[in-house]
Amino acid sequence: MKPFSTGGTYINFLTEEEGPERMEVALGRGRHRLSEVKAKWDPENVFRTNRNIKLA
């Protein structure tokens, strides 16, 4: 299936064992912006049960 893959990943399918590099692949260039938004709207990190986006 590799020839048909985009090379990316879905954040919903990441497991606890997968490292932070997989999170970077899933979020791409938007990771920094998501971090800023999370810092503004969720400064106490209430929404942290799934793969967490680190605060800016």
C-alpha positions in Angstrom: 0.0 0.0 0.0 3.0 2.3 0.4 2.8 3.5 -3.3 -0.7 4.8 -2.6 0.2 6.5 0.8 0.6 10.2 1.3 3.3 9.6 3.9 1.3 11.4 6.5 -0.6 10.1 9.6 -3.8 10.7 11.4 -3.5 12.0 14.9 -6.5 10.0 16.0 -4.6 6.7 15.3 -1.4 7.5 17.3 -0.7 5.3 20.3 1.0 6.1 23.5 4.1 4.2 22.4 4.7 6.4 19.3 7.2 9.2 19.8 6.8 13.0 19.4 8.1 12.8 15.8 4.9 11.1 14.7 2.9 13.9 16.3 4.9 16.4 14.3 4.1 14.5 11.1 0.4 14.4 11.9 0.1 18.1 12.7 2.6 19.4 10.2 3.2 23.1 9.9 0.0 23.8 11.9 1.6 22.5 15.1 2.9 25.8 16.2 -0.4 27.6 15.6 -2.3 24.9 17.4 0.0 25.3 20.4 -0.7 29.0 20.5 -4.4 28.5 20.3 -4.3 25.9 23.0 -2.3 28.2 25.3 -4.9 30.9 24.8 -8.1 28.8 25.1 -7.0 25.9 27.4 -4.2 27.3 29.6 -4.9 24.8 32.4 -4.6 21.9 29.9 -8.1 20.5 30.6 -8.3 18.8 27.2 -5.4 16.5 27.6 -6.8 12.9 27.5 -5.8 12.2 23.8 -2.4 12.9 22.3 -1.7 16.3 23.9 -0.6 19.4 22.1 2.1 21.1 24.2 1.3 24.7 25.2 3.2 27.5 23.5 
